[in-house]
Amino acid sequence: MTENTQPRPTVVVLGGGYSGITVAKALDDIADVTLVAPSDAFVHNNAAWRALVEPEWVDRIFLPYERLLNRGHFLRDRAVSVDGRRVTLASGRQLEPDFLILATGSSYPFPAKVDEPNAETGRAKFRQAHQALLDAGRVLVVGAGPTGLELAGEIKAFYPDKHVTIVGVASDILVGPFDQELRDELRRQLDKMGVELKLGSPLLSLPAAAPTTAASIAVTTEAGDELSADVWYQCFGITPETGYLRGPLAAARRDDGYVHVDEYLRVGGQDGVFAVGDITDADRNGTGTAAAQANLMAANLRALITGTGELTAYRPGPLAIAIPLGPEGGAGQLPGLDGVAGAEVIADLKGRNMLVEPWAGLFDASAATDHH
């Protein structure tokens, strides 16, 4: 098949997170790709906490979508209704591509994720949050999962004199299918850094002040512990962004917002409609999972478009997690590695570079190219 004999098939990718940019980039050479996202820039969320504590990282984590595709198009818009392959955007524009990829991801409290209309306001929000942290003597982190642990480690690594307290509902940190040895190692490092843990008892109520803003905070746990802080961070509350689904696609949406997909990541039995990343029920949430699903999706669509090769079913990979505690600390559980991955392994893998380079490397298209 060549461009001279027949038009390239159309692919619309809704959502510009990790899975969206991966599949859009991978199909740019073989299809007429349109990437739809509400902001003007991809945000490398993996480095969000580093950008909070180190302002020079702020400019490194915002990557303009206009630099992603060489031949395809970036459309700054948001889906409000998707019924089959018919997409209605907030602007009123309608799209009905040959293949539709739902990659709208999930929302999570700032600064782990940024919900701003453009990079300029997003960067400004980071700088305001940094100043509030800088002025704070006492910091409260609500949530003892991966994001809460990583945030506490970042703050203590860069500002060791600040008092940091993590509050968690469960009796231990890092709820989930992880080895106890990993929890023990992370707790050992957090204790050495001087992070205070208040576990096994939720707060009676969240602080009245907005997260990441300077305020006089006083809260009490159900166990009766009274805690004070000058700034607090919400490190819980992931929400899949799937409210736009209609018709048979809406029937595939579970009560918790996640979308049921088949082994080929198809949604609702609809030909040509697929979902990848955080919105699916195919696997655990995470950047690595999102990229794996996007790469498989791109390979399958390439097979469909060219008429060569068989479709490959998605199979969840082995459990993997890497939690930096600052640039030189942290621990993880990695495939092929017996026991816990220690601080040196995690620092080399993620802690020092926060995985910026491989993702920034996708944005190599000429800024002068007209994508509209």
Secondary structure, 3 states (H helix, E strand, C coil): CCCCCCCCCEEEEECCCHHHHHHHHHHCCCCEEEEEECCCEEECHHHHHHHHHCHHHHHHHEEEHHHCCCCCEEEECCEEEEECCEEEECCCCEECCCEEEECCCEECCCCCCCCCCCHHHHHHHHHHHHHHHHHCCEEEEECCCHHHHHHHHHHHHHCCCCEEEEEECCCCCCCCCCCHHHHHHHHHHHHHHCCEEEECCCECCCCCCCCCCCCCEEEEECCCCEEEECEEEECCCCEECCCCECHHHHHCECCCCCECECCCCEECCCCCEEECHHHECCCCCCHHHHHHHHHHHHHHHHHHHHCCCCCCCCCCCCCCEEEECCCCCEEEECCCCCCCECHHHHHHHHHCCCCHHHHHCCCCCCCCCCCC
